[in-house]
Amino acid sequence: MPDAHAGGPLEPSTFVVFGATGDLSRRKLLPALYELYQDGRTAHGCAILGVARDTQLDDVAFRDLVRGAVAGQAAGAAELDAWLERWVYYQAVPTGDVEDFQAVRTRIGEVEERLELPQNRVFYLALPPAAFAPTARMLAKVGLNESPGWTRIVIEKPFGRDLETARRLNGMLHECFAETQIYRIDHYLGKETVQNLLVFRFANDMFETLWNRDHIDHIKITVAEELGVEGRAGYYERAGALRDMVQSHLTQLVALIAMDVPSAIQADAIRAEKLKVLRSIKPIGADDLVLGQYTAGVVDGKPVLGYREEPGVAPDSRTETSVALRLHVENWRWAGVPFFLRTGKRMPKRLTEIVITFRRAPVWMFRMVQSEEIHRNALVLTLQPNEGFCLYFDVKAPGEPFRVRQLPLHFRYDEAFEALPEAYHTLLMDVLRGDQTLFVSADEVEASWALYTPVFSMDEPVLPYPAGTWGPEDAEKLEPR
Ligand code: BG6
């Protein structure tokens, strides 16, 4: 077997994309698959079979669609044409019935035979959530859930909309596929800076030894977006920020920040530690939560609509577009250290950062300076944009009088490395090499829904905030002094 972890080519396979004509496929999946080819990672062969309802498309028309999606990355037209001609195919599934799936099966067989590929298959469900279960079931019905090689299925988010639906979806998937075959995407885990949290914490003795309630005062995680609902009202109206961002991305960040040392950088070991964190979080109370919804305002100097005026949004919608939340991880390491989570659409800028604020030093010896001049050390991990970190510490300002100033020590990725890979590039590569570390397990997804499901029935008020601000003012009450 090729040594994929060493950066060598991956095993040959067929990558079947359901929803191949959709937005996710065009913007993320097809460009990532082409990039893996360009990097030589799929040099042993990776056929792409696009599957969608559209009966007007055939191989040739689908190749044109793929050309449009990846043209910007191509080294030259001839190279791109050669890749499309050899590796890219299309199969229509107009009704989604069993005959359609038999046709998919036959087509996979033909492609494998033509390209002399072993029966290693990925089924990527870039589909609306309602289609996950029926598609998985149909795959099993026509025998595509197993093969003499390996078979993997990739499920996009959202994975359920509460604990019950997530359990049902897990139960149904497990009837057709083993957990080791299931890859649940949370694209935040594919971000290089998110993966770096493990190295940062566990490869640096100076941080890990301080990473507990004895030294840390509180932790703040912000995932702010400038964008609004961007034409996705149909989905977002039923989701809201709690389901869309908090249950998945922010909760995964909490787990990575709070977990104990895993026994190895391996899926089982890391998932087990993350799960312990998720199960240690105290039930959320009404006073731990502030929900908001943006009204008309100004973002990046331009006037923007309020959420209720966006196309497809109900004029009296109560869907939250921002969440501020305080979580308590009640375990030995973290008891008494609040985790503040904040996310929202139409905030002043795009920013994902984690701020670890350490306890204040016992400063009596500096009694000649005003005590408020002694700051807490803070570690700011910026996950996007301007990826890097800053460690803030106090120094004596030179000269008289005796003054203390807080200054940062910087690290920026773009000063040390080439451009960071796209999350989907990393995640698709991991699917192809069978590494589940960056994917969410059934237990994790259920533990996370178990935490948030009671919140959905709390009927908390949704407070307005003008677009271009950091959310309702009440959210500040949750934060530490
Ligand atoms: C998606 C959410 O999962 O993440 C979107 O559905 C959100 O609403 C997006 O905009 C944010 O991702 P990123 O990578 O731009 O931070």
Residues whose N, C-alpha, C, O or C-beta is under 5 A from the ligand:
A	BS01	BG6	D244
